[in-house]
Amino acid sequence: MKTNPVYSFVTEKIMAALSKGEIPWRRKWRTQGLPMNFVSKKAYRGINLWLLAFSGYSSPYWLTYNQAKAKGGLVKKGEKGSMVVFYKLMSFSKDKTDGTKEDRKFPFLRYYTVFNVEQCEGITVPVSTEPVLTDDQRIEACEAIVEGMKDRPEILHGGDSASYCYGTDQVRMPKFQDFEGGPEYYQTLFHELTHSTRHARRLGRKFDGEDHLGSRTFGTADYSREELVAEMGASFLCGVAGIDDAVVENSAAYIQNWMTKLTGDPKFIVQAASFAQKAADYILDRKAMDEAAEKEEGAE
């Protein structure tokens, strides 16, 4: 299979950007803030922060069923709430051997149910004044790449983070309208889809020290290499779709960030690019494309 010349072209542009020195990396979607109670505006703490932050909703606002009613709204039929836990100090008295009583306290775990405002209706929520993407800003060439990926992982939208879960084989993305622009959305999606090619039923890409679920420890060399592979793969796919000019600087900044975890040696880009080429070819189904092209040439 011939190497796609676009890959080399994109690599050259990324290397040129890296040669300029430090590049600031920026998040490509709008963050909504930490989960908080809609009425009190107090942010949740401890384990509740994680329970709610990864629930898949874009809005940071949560309230109880009764709070929703008090605000003139109601929870939509069929919606399931999320659990919020807290500790309440309970008191009791214990008889001592000298006949006196000793007051003691102990923490007692309690919980209640909250709903995201997106699960409710009739509630007015503060609206951001920032521009919002609409579906007519989707990019046809990028959509074709996503739709054409064989054995594609499930893609879920919602929440405030982008990730790929090896165990469930799912890609989670913020909503399309939360991104700064169409190219930024697809660059992020291509990054996560490149991660998904490491699954055993696809390319089976694996680094030393990984368990059977392909988990990696954040900050390790293997983790950093995989991030380089994913971003290079995303860059190649952006190049194929013709949107690389809009995102190359941010890709270079992201790559630069992970290179520092690998002592900043540029050779790691070359190694990552080799893995990334295979990943991009898999997503594009290059083998099938080349076979179709050969048949067409033979028919002429």
C-alpha positions in Angstrom: 0.0 0.0 0.0 1.5 3.3 -1.0 1.9 6.0 1.6 -0.6 8.8 1.2 1.4 11.9 0.2 -0.9 14.0 2.3 0.6 12.4 5.4 4.1 13.7 4.6 2.8 17.1 3.7 1.0 17.4 7.0 4.0 16.2 9.0 6.2 18.8 7.3 3.7 21.5 8.3 3.7 20.3 11.9 7.5 20.2 12.1 7.6 23.7 10.6 5.3 24.9 13.3 7.3 23.2 16.1 10.5 24.9 14.8 9.0 28.2 15.8 9.4 27.4 19.5 6.8 27.4 22.2 3.2 27.3 20.9 0.3 27.8 23.3 -2.3 25.0 23.2 -5.9 25.9 23.7 -9.0 23.8 24.4 -11.2 23.7 21.3 -14.6 23.7 23.0 -16.3 25.9 25.5 -16.3 24.7 29.1 -19.5 25.1 31.1 -17.9 25.1 34.5 -18.0 22.8 37.5 -21.3 21.0 38.4 -23.3 23.2 40.7 -26.8 23.5 42.3 -29.0 25.7 40.1 -30.7 27.3 43.0 -27.8 27.9 45.5 -25.2 28.2 42.7 -22.8 26.3 45.1 -20.4 23.9 43.3 -20.6 20.3 44.3 -17.5 18.9 46.0 -15.7 15.6 46.6 -17.0 12.5 44.9 -20.1 14.4 43.7 -18.0 16.5 41.4 -17.0 13.3 39.5 -20.4 11.7 39.7 -22.0 14.6 37.9 -19.1 15.9 35.7 -19.1 12.6 33.8 -22.8 12.2 33.5 -22.9 13.3 29.9 -24.7 16.6 30.2 -23.3 19.9 28.9 -25.0 22.2 31.4 -23.3 22.5 34.8 -26.7 23.1 36.6 -28.4 20.5 38.7 -31.5 20.6 41.0 -33.8 18.3 42.9 -37.2 17.3 41.7 -38.8 19.8 44.3 -36.4 22.6 43.3 -37.5 22.1 39.7 -41.1 22.4 40.7 -40.4 25.5 42.8 -38.8 27.1 39.7 -42.0 26.5 37.7 -40.6 23.6 35.8 -40.7 19.8 35.9 -38.6 16.8 35.2 -39.3 15.3 31.8 -41.1 12.0 31.9 -38.8 9.0 31.9 -35.7 10.9 33.0 -33.5 9.2 35.6 -31.8 11.2 38.2 -28.2 11.2 39.4 -27.1 10.4 43.0 -25.5 13.0 45.2 -24.0 11.9 48.5 -23.2 13.7 51.7 -22.3 12.9 55.2 -24.5 13.8 58.2 -23.2 13.7 61.7 -25.3 11.5 63.9 -25.1 11.6 67.7 -25.6 8.9 70.4 -24.9 8.4 74.0 -23.0 5.5 75.4 -23.0 4.3 79.0 -19.6 4.3 80.7 -18.4 2.0 83.4 -18.6 4.8 86.0 -22.3 5.2 85.4 -22.0 8.4 83.4 -22.9 8.8 79.7 -20.5 9.7 76.9 -21.8 11.6 73.9 -20.4 10.4 70.6 -20.8 11.4 67.0 -20.3 9.4 63.8 -20.6 10.3 60.1 -23.6 8.7 58.3 -23.7 8.5 54.6 -26.9 9.9 53.0 -27.8 10.6 49.4 -30.4 12.4 47.4 -31.3 12.6 43.7 -30.7 15.5 41.4 -31.5 16.2 37.7 -29.6 18.2 35.2 -31.5 21.2 33.8 -31.3 19.5 30.4 -33.6 16.8 31.9 -36.2 19.4 32.8 -38.6 21.6 31.0 -40.0 25.0 31.9 -36.8 26.3 33.5 -35.0 29.3 32.2 -31.3 28.8 32.2 -28.6 31.5 31.6 -27.7 31.5 27.9 -24.1 32.0 26.8 -23.6 34.9 24.5 -20.8 33.1 22.6 -21.4 32.0 19.1 -22.9 28.5 18.8 -22.2 26.1 15.9 -25.2 24.9 13.9 -25.6 21.7 11.9 -25.2 23.6 8.6 -21.6 24.1 9.6 -20.8 20.5 9.5 -18.1 19.5 7.0 -19.1 17.0 4.4 -15.7 15.6 3.7 -15.2 15.0 7.5 -18.6 13.4 7.9 -17.7 11.0 5.0 -14.5 9.9 6.8 -16.4 9.3 10.1 -19.3 7.4 8.3 -16.9 5.4 6.2 -14.9 4.0 9.1 -15.4 0.2 9.3 -16.2 -1.2 12.7 -16.6 2.3 14.1 -16.8 2.6 17.9 -20.0 4.1 19.4 -19.9 7.9 19.4 -21.7 9.6 22.3 -22.2 13.3 22.7 -22.6 15.4 25.8 -20.6 16.5 28.8 -17.4 18.6 29.0 -14.7 16.2 27.9 -13.5 14.2 24.9 -12.2 10.7 25.4 -12.1 7.1 24.2 -12.9 4.2 26.6 -11.2 0.9 25.6 -13.3 -1.2 27.8 -16.7 -0.1 26.4 -15.3 0.8 23.0 -17.0 4.2 23.1 -15.9 7.7 22.0 -17.4 10.5 24.1 -17.5 14.0 22.7 -18.8 17.4 23.8 -21.8 18.5 21.6 -21.0 19.8 18.2 -22.4 23.3 19.1 -20.0 23.6 22.0 -16.9 23.8 19.7 -15.3 26.9 18.4 -15.7 25.8 14.8 -16.4 22.8 12.6 -12.7 22.0 12.0 -12.0 22.0 15.8 -14.8 19.5 16.3 -13.6 17.1 13.6 -10.0 17.4 14.7 -11.0 16.3 18.2 -13.3 13.5 16.9 -10.5 12.2 14.6 -8.1 12.2 17.6 -10.5 10.0 19.6 -11.2 7.7 16.6 -7.4 7.3 16.1 -7.3 6.2 19.8 -10.0 3.6 19.0 -7.8 1.9 16.3 -5.6 0.5 19.1 -8.5 -1.8 20.1 -7.6 -5.5 19.7 -10.3 -6.0 17.1 -8.8 -3.2 15.0 -5.1 -2.6 14.8 -4.3 -4.0 18.3 -1.7 -1.2 18.9 -0.2 -1.8 22.3 2.7 -0.4 24.4 4.7 -2.2 27.1 3.1 -2.3 30.5 -0.6 -2.2 29.4 -3.2 -4.6 30.8 -5.7 -6.6 28.8 -8.0 -3.6 28.7 -5.3 -1.4 27.2 -5.2 1.0 30.1 -2.3 3.3 30.4 -1.0 5.4 33.3 -1.3 9.1 32.8 2.0 10.8 32.2 4.1 7.7 31.4 6.1 7.4 28.2 3.6 4.9 26.7 0.7 7.3 27.5 2.6 10.1 25.8 3.4 8.0 22.7 -0.2 7.1 22.3 -1.3 10.8 22.6 1.3 11.6 19.9 -0.1 8.8 17.7 -3.7 10.0 18.2 -2.9 13.7 17.4 -0.8 12.8 14.3 -3.5 10.5 13.1 -6.0 13.3 13.6 -3.7 15.7 11.7 -3.5 13.2 8.8 -7.2 12.9 8.6 -7.7 16.6 8.7 -5.2 16.9 5.8 -7.2 14.3 3.8 -10.4 16.3 4.5 -8.7 19.6 3.6 -9.1 21.3 7.0 -5.5 21.0 8.3 -4.7 24.7 7.8 -7.4 25.6 10.3 -6.0 23.4 13.1 -2.3 22.7 12.4 -1.1 25.2 14.9 -3.1 23.7 17.7 -2.1 20.2 16.7 1.6 21.3 16.8 1.1 22.8 20.3 -0.6 19.6 21.5 2.2 17.4 20.1 4.8 19.8 21.6 3.2 19.3 25.0 3.5 15.5 24.9 7.0 15.6 23.4 8.2 17.3 26.6 7.1 14.1 28.4 9.4 12.2 26.1 12.5 14.4 26.6 11.5 16.6 23.6 13.3 14.2 21.1 11.8 14.9 17.7 12.4 11.3 16.7 9.3 10.4 18.6 7.2 12.3 16.1 8.6 10.0 13.3 7.7 6.9 15.4 4.3 8.2 16.2 3.7 9.1 12.6 4.3 5.5 11.5 1.6 4.3 13.9 -0.6 7.2 12.9 -0.3 6.4 9.2 -1.6 2.8 9.9 -4.4 4.2 12.0 -5.5 6.8 9.4 -5.3 4.2 6.7 -7.6 1.9 8.8 -10.1 4.7 9.4 -10.1 5.6 5.7 -10.2 1.9 4.7 -7.3 2.6 2.3 -6.9 -1.0 1.4 -10.4 -1.1 0.0 -9.8 2.3 -1.7 -6.6 1.1 -3.3 -8.2 -2.2 -4.5 -11.1 -0.2 -6.1 -8.6 2.2 -7.8 -6.7 -0.8 -9.2 -9.9 -2.3 -10.6 -10.8 1.0 -12.2 -7.4 1.3 -13.8 -7.5 -2.2 -15.1 -10.9 -1.6 -16.7 -9.6 1.4 -18.7 
